[in-house]
Amino acid sequence: MKQFDFLILGSGIAGLTFALKVAPHGRVAIVTKKDRAESNTNYAQGGIASVTSKEDSFKSHVSDTLTAGAGLCNERVVRTIVEEGPARIAELIAMGMKFSESNAPSEDGGKQLDLGREGGHSERRILHAKDVTGREVERALLNAVSKQPNIEIFENHLGIDLITSQKLGYVGENRCVGAYVFDKKSNRVKTFSAPVTLLATGGCGKVYLYTTNPDIATGDGVAMAYRAGAAIADMEFVQFHPTCLYHPKAKSFLISEAVRGEGGVLKTLDGREFMDSYHAMKSLAPRDIVARAIDSEMKKTGADCVLLDITHKPAKYIIERFPNIYQTCLNYGIDITKEAIPVVPAAHYQCGGVATNVDGETDIAGLYAVGEVACTGLHGANRLASNSLLEAMVCAHRASVKILSTPPPKLELSIPLWQSGHATNADELVVVAHNWDEIRRLMWDYVGIVRTNKRLLRAQSRLANLQQEIQEYYWDFNVTADLLELRNIATVAELIVRCALMRPESRGLNYNLDFPDLNPEWAQRDSVVRRGN
């Protein structure tokens, strides 16, 4: 039994920000699946959207976010996060975060931040560290965390299930009191208890065959919260990043939205620009529109990819602005200063998740969720580029303020240690590998960028069979990291399909050929599912 005041699952920007805020007030455990720097945050290239220039305004940022969200954003939440963003950016800079600076001097002759522009934004407001912003954010936050004696990080630990008072048989308000956690190195299950548990586990990109996400993104937090009885909302809205590097040896390398923001143009393989046929903003249109346009062009022509061309910009500028993208493409034999980049859409960001308010509160007492794992109402039906890191910082701060102002009651529950019963070591690991591959492929083929009810029902039927196989396997054999992740992606896949079948319209990232138009009755209406409902 490991007892803490705060238990955090995940070590990205949301988890680390929250940890730093609450560390002066109690002992903090951060549980992370691999090493402490391995997170979706670490792979974020573009940057953080925030109003920091005189040419920009909160009103404009709010308007752009609402437009991208296609009528499903919670406007109050949007305003709160946008307006509180600059203060969180200032904290990050004070912590040692180094954003890229402009070559042009400010009005007082000093340095000013270089602001990029991305799809869906009407102004330049993206703060970035060249094209490795997430890596720099992780460095700054982990450096700050290392100086906090109250924070203990458990690397190579994977959450299995949340522990709730209801599961333990206690009557009254259902409260989260900790989690069972698998130590991958010792192959042992540990029991963590805490009056406050924060899910900061990121997204679920690995549910799909092609994704820009790292291997850790298996939707663990959503699956754990669902099994605990929390409400899950809007999981049908999975954002496919329009531009993932298409190369047989590249493992889903993201080509940042910022490349289009700085003038990159999408073209067919024969060199024809096509985005003007789909949106007035052309290659700078919101991501859902760009991804569908690319998907449409590929299906029309039978091509395996399209091209993203920024060769009209000076080579020196391209190399300085996108050093990581330039070098990575060069390693695959593509000189982006001289030739267009082959790209395809890939699963990128989960806009739905554990239903929370702007303070990260779920409908289970003591359980909070912040970042990509949560559904606050900021993103609506489609996330505006670079709003994700902003949301993580603001909501992590607000969650800490909420908790510290109204401390939870001390735990007076008896929590049993993990019991393996008669489970044995698995004898056929091929079952796990096969089911993993089957889920990812059927989600890509049946629940992708463009959907139909027939394909969704086909996916739902197959997933039900797979769920039964996985459950039997889970109870018969000792847990492993691969089995736990398989169990989670199967659950999240089921939730995506259920939510997609609930929504009788095409809105934002949920494009269904059987319901190609907006349904006014579903504006401002979330798709909410709970276990057993």
N, C-alpha and C positions, 0 to 999 in steps of 0.2 A: 504493500500500500504506500503510495506516494501522495502526500498531502500538500496542497498549495492554496494560496489565496486566489490566484488567477491561473487558469489553464487555457493556453492558446494553441490551437491546431493550425499550423501553417507559419512560414517564415518569410512571406513576401511583405510588401509595403504596408498592408493592412495589419498583419500580425505584429510586425516590428514596431510600427507607430503606436499601436495600443500598448504594447509591452513597455515602451519608454514612458508613456503617460502614467501608467499605474504602478510601475516598479517602486517609486518612493513610498507606496502605501501598503506593500505586502510582497510576499514571495510569488514569483512568476515562473511558470514552466512553459517553455515553447517546444512543442512536439513537431518535428519536421521529417518528412519521408526520406530524404536523402541528406546531403550536406546542407548547412544552414543557408547557403547562397542559391540553392537550386529552387527556383520558383518562377511562376509566370512573369512576375515583376522583372526578374533578371533578363528576360528575353524581350522586354518591351523596347522597341527601337525608337518610335516616334517622339513621345514626350508627354508633358502634362499641360493640358489646356487650362489657362487661367488668364483673367483680365489683368494685365500689368502695364499696358501702354495707354497714352492719352487718346490715341485714335480709336481705342476699343471701349466697350461699355458692358456692364452687367446685362443691360437690356438686350444687347446684340447677342451675347453668349447664351442667354436664356432662350431667345428666339430661335437661334440655330439648333439648340438642343431639342426644343419642342418640335421643330420642323422635322428633324431626323427621326424623332420618336413616333411620328405618324399618328398622333392623337391619343397615345397611350401613356405619355409621361404624367407624373404627378407634379403639377406646376409649382406647388408650394415646396416640394422637395428639390426641384430643379433650382429654384431661386435661392434656397438655403445653401445648397452646395456650391453654386456659382459665387455667391456673395461672400462665403467664408473661405473660398479658395486662396486668395492672396495672403491671408494670415498664415495659412498652413505652408504655403510656398516660402514665406519669410522664415518660418521655423526650420524648414529643410535646409535653406541656405545657411542659416546660423549654425546648423549642425555640421556643415562642411560640404554640402552638396555643391558641385561645381557645374553650373549650366554654361552652355556656350555663349560667348559674348560677341556682340556685333563689332564689325570694323569701324562703323560710323560712330563718332563720339556723341554723347548725350548733350543736352542743352547747356549743362554746366561744365562741359569739357571732359567729363569722366566716362567710364565704360558703361555701356548699357547691354542688357540681355538681347541675344539674337532670337527673334521670334519667328517660328516657322508657320506655314499654313498647310492645312490638310483638308481632305474632302468634307464638304458640308459646312465648313467654317467661312463666314463672310469677312473675317479679319485675320490678321496674323496674331496668333495668341498662343502658339505652342512653344513652351519652354523645353529645351532639349540639351543633351550633352552629345553633340554631333549625332550619330545614329546608334548610340549605345546608352540611351538615357536610363533604362531599367538597371543596367549593370552599375551605373554610377549611383543611382538611388540606393541599391542594395549595399554598396560599399559604404556610403555615408551612414546608413542606418545601422548596419552591423558593427561599424566602428563605434558608434554611440552605445549600442547594446553591450559591447564588450567591456565597457567601463562601468556597467551597472552590476554591483555584487548581488542584487536581489533577483537577477534573471538567470535561470538555468536552461540551457538548450539541450534537448534530447534529439540528436541526429539519428537517422536511419530507424526511426520509430513511426509506425503507421497506425492511425486510429482505427479501431474495429467497430465499436458501437458506443453511443452515448449512454450514460447511466442516468435514469430518471427515477424519481420517487414512485411514479406510477408502476414502472417495471418492477420495482422492489416490493410492490404490494402495499404502499402507504396510501391512505385516503387523503382527500383534500387537494389543494392546488398541485398540479403536476410541475415538478421542478427538476432541472438538470443539476446533477450533483457530481459530474465528472465523466470519465470515459475509460473504457478498456483499450489498451494500446499494445500493439505487437512490436517487440524489439527484434528487428530483423537479424541482428548479429548473434544474439543468444538464442533466438527462436523461442522466446518466452513471452507470455502475455503479462503486462503490468497493469495494475489498477491505479488510476490517478483520480483523486477526489479534490474538488474545489467548489466553492459556492458560486463562482463565476466561470463559465466556459465560453470561449470565443472561437467561432469557426472562421478561419481566414485561409481556407484550403484552396482557393482559386476555382478554376473552371473545369470543363469536361471535354476538352478537345479530342482526347484519345478515344472517345466514343465513336469517332468517325475514322474512316480509313486514311484520309489525308487531312493533316492538321498542321498548323504553325506552332502548336503548343509542345512543350517538353513532355517527356514520358510520364511525369508525375501527375498530369492533368486528367485524372480519372473520375472526377466528380464525387470524391469521397465525402465532402461535407454535406452536399445535397442529399446523398444516399443515406448518410447517418442521421441527418435531421428528419428525413422522411420516415425512417424506421422508428424514430423516437416519437413520432406523431405530430411533428411541426407541419405547418402549412407550406406548400411549395407553389410558386406562382410563375406563370408565363414561360415555361420551359420550351415552348415551341419556337421561341425567338433565339435561334442560334445564328450568330453572325459569322458569315464566311468571309474571310479576308480576300479581297479580289486578286491580290498579287502575291502569290507564293512562287518561289523560283522553281521552274520546271526543268529538272535535270535528273537523269537516272541515278546519279551518285549522290545527289543532294538530299538530305533528310529534312524536307519541309522547311527550307530556309525562307523566312519572311522578307519580302521587299517592301520596305516601309511606305506607308501612305504619303510620307513626306516627299518621296520621289515625284509623285504626281503633284504634290503641293508646290514643288519647285519647278514645275514645267514639264514633267514627264507626260508623254502622250501614249494612249493605248491604240494599238493598230492590229489588224489581221496579219497573218503570215505573209501576205502579198503586199503589205505596206499601207493598206487603206485604214484611215482613221474612221472609227465607227461610233464613238460615244455621242457625237452630235445628233445621232438618230434616236437617242434614248433620253437625254436630259439636257436642259439649257446650260448646266454647269460643265457639260462634257466630261472630261476625265476627272474632274473635281467633284462629281456628283457623290451623294452619300453612298456608303459601302453596299447597302442592299441592292441599290439600283445598278451599281457598277458590276457586282458579282453576277446578277441575273443577266446583264448585257453580255458579259464575257461568256457565260454559260450558253446563252442563245447563239452567239456568233460561232462558238465551237461546235454546237449541234448543227447549225446551218452548213458549215463548211467541212465538217468531219475532222477538223484539226484537233490535235491533242493539247494545244495551248494558244495563247495570243502573245503579242509583243508589247513591252513597255519601253518606249524610246525617249531617252534624255540626251542623246548624242549632240543635239543642237546647242547644248550648254558647253561652256569652256571646260576642257579636260581638268584644268587646275581646280576649278570650282567644284566639279563633281567629286574629285578625289578628297578635297578638304571637307566638303559637306557630308559625304557618305563614305568615310574611310573603311568601315566594316563591310558594307555592302560591296564596295569596289573590290576589296581584297578577296572576299569570299567568292564573288563571281569570277574573279581572275583565277582563283585556285581551280575553278571548274572550266577554265579556258574561255571565259567570256569577258571581254574588255568593254565595260559599259560606257566608256568614253568614246568608243568607236562602233559599237554594235548594240542593237536592242536586246532587252532581257526577255527571255521566254518565261511567261508566267501563267499560272492557273489559280482559281479560287481554292481555298482550303478552310476547314473549320477553324475558327479563331477565338470567338468570345461568346460566352453564355450570358445573355441579357436577363434571363429569368433566374430563379434560384429560391433560396429560403426566404419566405416573405418576412420583411422587417419594416420598421419605420426608419426615419432618418437617423435615429440614435442607435440603430443596430439591434433593437429589441425584437425577438421572435415571439411567438405566442406560447412559448414554454418559458416559465420563469427561470432566471439564471442562465439562460442560453442566448447568446448574441451571435450575430453573423455580420461580417463586414467584408467588402471587396467583391470580387467576381462571384463568390458563392452566394451572395445576398441579392434579393430583388427589392430595391428601395422605391422604385418608381422613377428613378432618374433617367434610365435609358429608354423606357417605353418599349416600342416594337423594334427599335434599332439604335444601337449605341452610336453617338457622335464621336468621331475619332478623338483619342487622347483624353476623354472624360473619365476613363476608368481609374487611373492613378489618382486623379483629383478626388473622385468619390471615395476611394480607399482611405486617403488621408483625412478628409473632412469627417467621414462617418466613424473612423477609428477614434478621432479626437472627441467627437460628440458622445460615443459610447462610453469612453473613459469618464467624461464629465458627468454623465447620467449615473453611472455606477458609483462614483465617488461621492456624489451628492445624496444618493439614497442607497447606502450599503445594504447588501443582501443579508438575510439572517444567517447566523452560524449554523453549520450542518450538525444535525443531531440524529443522523440516520446511520444505521449499520449497513455498510456496503460489503457484500461478499466478494471474495477474490474470484478470479476467473476459474471456471471448471471445464476441463476438457472431456470429462465423462469417459466413454469407451472409444473415443476417436483414436484412430491410428494414423501413421504416416501414409501419405498418398501413394498408391501403387501405379497409377497411370496418369502421369502429368500431361500426356497428350490431350486429355479431355479438356484441361484448362486452356491449353494453347489453341485447340481447335475452336472452342466456344468463343474465346477472345476474338479470333480472326473473323468468325462468322458474324458476330454482333457488329463489328466495325464495318464490315462490307455491306451487310444488309441495311445499316443506317445510312451509309453513303449512297447506296442504290435506291432505297425506298423513301428515305426521310431527309433528302438533301436540299439543295437550293430551290428546286421546283418540285412540288408535291401533288399527289392526287389521293383521294380517299381510298381508292382501291389499293394503292401501294402502301398507304398507312395501315390499313387493316391487315394486309399481308404481313407487314412488319410486326404488328401487334400479336398476331397469331403465332408467328415463329418465336418471338421473344417470350411468350407465355411458356412454350415448351422448353426453351433454354433456361428460363428461370427455375422451372421444376428440376431440371438436371443439376443446375448449380446449387440449389438448396439441398438436394440430397447429398451431393458431394461435400458441401460445406459442413453438414452435420456428421458425416461419416468419417471425415479425415481431419487431422490437425491443421490449423490455419497456416497459410504461407502468405507472403506478400502478394504473389501472383493471384492466388485464389481470392484474397480480399479485394484486390482491384477488379478482378473479373466480376465478382458479386456486385460491386459498386457501379461498373459501367452498364451492367445489365439492368440495374434499378434505374439509373439515369436515362438510359435508352427508353425504357418503358414510360417514364414520366414525360419525355419529349413527345413521344407518340400520343400519349393520352391527352396532353395539352393541345397538340395540333389537331386532333380529332374533335376537340371541344369547340374550336374556333371556326365558325362557318363564314369565313371571309379571307381575303388576302390583305394583309396589313404588315408593313415593314418587312421583317425577315421571314414571315410565314406566308409563302406564296403558293396557293393551292389552285390548280387549274379548274377544279370543280366549283370553286367560289372565287372567281377572278377579281371581284370588286370589293370595295369597302362596305361593311355592314354597319350603318349608323348605330344600331342597337349594341354593337360591341366596342364602340368608342368609349374610352375610360373604363373598360370592363376587363378585369384580369381573368386568366384561366387558372383557377386555384384547385389543387388536389391535395388530399390528405390520405394517409394510409387507411384502407378499409372504406373509403368514400369514393 
